Amino acid sequence: MGNIFVIGPRKSGKTTYLAGLAYWSKRKIAFNQKMFTVHPLNEDAKYLAEQAKNIIVSGDSLEGTRLPLGGVSDLPVYSFQIEVKRKLHKNETINLVVKDAAGELFDELESGFIYQKHEDLFQEFLSKDVGGCLIFLTGWQGNSDEYYAQKLRVFTQKLDFYERTKDLRVAVAITKCERGELWPGRLDPGFDLFDVHLRQTKLLLQSEIAPENLRFFALSTFGVLGRNDPRPNRINEPGWDGEMSVLRDPDKWQPYSIFYPLYWLSTGKRIS
């Protein structure tokens, strides 16, 4: 059983990503995506799948995760079984338990001051039974690089404090890569996205985390409209918290690369 947690800024798409994962096998799946089958196992994961069906597919935006009022005990826990089927390879089954860190927790990293009740969350996320962390970064323009580097510097200090710098896999993903400026760089995100747009952030993480435990990805929960129509399959509309992203065409919902970081976090290998 692989235990991981997802952390990133508010509105970076963490909860929508997990909902898309939970709903994966209920969609009209493209031929090249049939190698993955997802089974939501617990009530929290099944509820996410229902939210994807009733909210995302209906063209509305999913409300993000809030900091749990009751602390660790109120933290939602999502359990999935993922089947990986490939030609010329033995089928694999991956069991995942995923915890979603509210964006406010990431925001607190900037000052370096963490409320004690929130410190308990970091203690939970960075306990020894957690094997991986998926970091969502969505900005790439302006001062995004400096902004993320400041926060992740404090995050790596947390890794050091809880003695996880050498045994926690960290996958860092530029999310919402369906955007036209990012889509061409999705195939080699370490070089074509992070080196170009988030170089300071990448260098910081490389200096603090063992190379075998760090990988860079690009993913998109909404994807593009089609192989021959690379326009983002999303539009921005007024939502529950300002401008929010919604599906442009639910019938063409094909997420991009949402399994690759999870597979690496679980196995330490890339999907071949």
N, C-alpha and C positions, 0 to 999 in steps of 0.2 A: 504494500500500500504506500503510495507516494503522497506525502503531505507537502503542499506548497502554499504560498500566499501571494496575492497580487497587490501591488502598491503603486500609486501614481497620483498626479494632481487631480483635482476636481474636474469633471467633464472630459477626462482623457479616455473614457469609454470602457472602464473596467467592468462595471456591472452589465452593460450591454454586451460586452464580449462573452461573459459567462452565460448570459441568457442565450446568445447565439450558439454557444457550445451545447447548452442543454437542449436546444430545439433542433440541433443539426439533423438528426435522423428523421424528423417529421417534415422536412422541407422537400421540395423537388430537387434532388441532388444531381448535379452535373456528372457526366460519365467519369471525368478525371478526378472527382472527389469521392467516388464510391469506395475507395480504399479504407475509409474511416466510418465506423459506426459508433454512435454514442448512446449510452444508456444512463439516464439520470437515476441514481440509486436511492437517495433519501428524499425526505419531504421538501427540504429547502431547494434541492436541485430540480425536483419535479415542479415546484412552484415557479421557479425561474423559467422553465420551459413553457408553462402556461402564460406567464407574463409576456414572453416572446410572441406567443400566438395571439394573445388578446390585445397587446399594446403595440409591439414593434411591427408586426405584420399588418396591423390595422392602420399604420401610418402615424403613430404617436411616439413620443419619446419616453423611455423608461426612466423612472426616478432613480437617482444614484443612491449608493449605500451611505447611510448616516452613521456617525459614531454611536456605538451601542450605549444606551443610558445605563444599563446594568453592568457595563464592563465586559470582561472576557466571556462571562456566562451567556450574554445576549448576542454574541457574535454569530452571524449566520455561517453555516458550514455546508459546503456543497460537495456531494460525493458522486463521482462519475466512474463508469467503466467504459473504456475506449478500446474498440477492436481495430487492429491495423491489419489489413489484408493486402498483400503485394504478390505479384507474380515472381516466381523464382525465389521467394522467401517464405519462411514459416510464418504463419499467422501469429500475431502477438496480441495479448490482452494487457491493458494497463489500467490499474485502479488508482484513481486520484481523489484526494481530499483537498479541496481548495477553500481558502479563507480570503475574503475580500476586505482590504483595508480602506476605510473611508478616506476620501481625498483630503479632508481636514487634517488627518494624521500626517500626510506628506507635507502639507502646508506648514505644520509646526516645525519641520526640520530646519527651516530657514534661520530662525532665531537661535536654534540650539536649545531652547527651553521647551521641555516636554512636561505637560501636566502629569502628575503621578498616576491618575487613573488611566491616562493614555500610555504611560510607561509600561503599565501592566500588559497592554496590547503588544508592545514591542517584545516584551518578555515572552509572551505566548508565541508570536510569530517567529522569534529567533531561538526557540527552544531546540534542543538537540534532536527531537523527533521530526523536525521540519527539514526536508531535504532540499527545497528550492524556493527561489523568489523570482517572480516575474514583475519587472518594473515597466510601467507604461509611461512613455514620454510622447507628447503630441505636438509640442511647439518646435519650430525650427527656424523662425525668423527673428530679427531684432536681437534682443538680449536673452533669448531662450537658453543658449548654451551656458552663459554665465549663471543664469538663474538656476538651472538644473545642477550645475557643478557645485554651487553653494549648498544646495539641499542634500545632494548625494555625498558631499564631504561629511556632513553630520551623520548620514546614514551609514557610511563606512566606519565611522567612529562607533556607532551602535554595534555593527558587526564585530568590531574588535572587542568591545566591552563584554559582549556575550560569547566571545571566543568562537566566532563563526567565519572568520576570514578565510580559513583553509578547508572548510568542509561543507560550505553551503553553495550550491550552484545558483548563479545569478544570471538570468536571461533579461536583457534590456531590449525593449522593442519600441521602435517608432510606430505609433498607432495611427490609424486613419490614413494609411499610405495610399489610399485611392485618390488622394489629391494629385492633380496633374503635375505639380512641381516635384512630387516625391515618387510617383508611380514608376518612372523609368529607372529609379535606383533601387527598386525593391529586391532585385535578384542577388545583389551583393551589398547589403545594407551597411556592413561594417566599413567598407571603403566608400561607397557611393552616397551614403546618407550621413553616417556618423562622422566620417573624416571631413566631409564637406560642411555639414551644418552644426554638428555637436562635437567638435573635435576636443574641446576642453573637457567636456563631460566624459568622453571616451578615455582620454589620457588619465583623468583622475581615477576612474574605475580600474583601469589596467594597472595603475600604480599601487592599488590597495587590495586587489582581489587576485588570487592565484589564476594564472592564464587558463588552466584546465577547467576552472570553475566559472568562466565568464564567456558569454556569447552574445552577439548582437543580431537582432532580427527586425523585420518589417512585417506588419500585419494589418489587415483591414477587416473589421467585422461586417461592414456593409458591402465591400467589394466594388466592382465596376459593373456597368450594364451588360458587357459581353466581350468576348474575345476581339471582335471587330468594332467595338464601341466602348473605348476605355474611359468614358465619362464616369465620374463617381456616381454610384447608386445611392446617393443621399442628397438631401437638400436641408438647408437650415431654416427653421421656423421658430416663432415665439413659442416657448414651452414653460415648464414648471419652474425653471430657474434661468430665465433669460432666453437667449438664442440656443436652440437645441437641434441636434441632427436627427433626421427621420429618413426612413427609406423612401427613395424616389419611386421605385417600382418593385413592390414586394414579390411579384412573380419572377423577378430576375435576381433574387437575393442569393448571391454566391460569395460567402466570405473568402478571404484570401489568407492563406498561411497561418490559420489560427491554431493548428495542431503542432507546428514545428517546434515552437519553444516548449510546449508541454512535453513533447516526446523527449527532447534533449534533457529537460529538467528531471524527467523520470528515469531515463536510461543512461544519460551521459553520451549518447550517440545521436548523430544526425540521421534523418530518414533517408535511405538510399533507394 
